[in-house]
Amino acid sequence: LLETQRELLEARDRFSDLYDTAPVGYVTTVGKDVVHAANLTLANMLELQRHQLLGSRLANHIVSQQEDQDAFFLHSSRLKEPEARACLRLIRFQNSNQN
């Protein structure tokens, strides 16, 4: 039993390392698009601390242009189907006024 527990902890740690160091942002949402988990890459992409994402609505982190909001709404509505899984690509745009 102790050996199995040790192996499970090691597997969890490997998964955690892979999740956080992945070159893409990962997010898990619950309910009405509330962020349940996010990896460090996503937090860095959005220039936030991970704890700032947790409990927030994912829609709050989508570019405010209507076409982006519409695409997110359509994507979210498809995820309401049982067993639905999906992937979104998020891009952080640089402000054109910044040097």
Secondary structure, DSSP 8 states (H G I E B T S, - for coil): -HHHHHHHHHHHHHHHHHHHH-SS--EEEETTTEEEEE-HHHHHHTTS-HHHHTTSBGGGGS-SSHHHHHHHHHHHHHTTSTT------------TT--
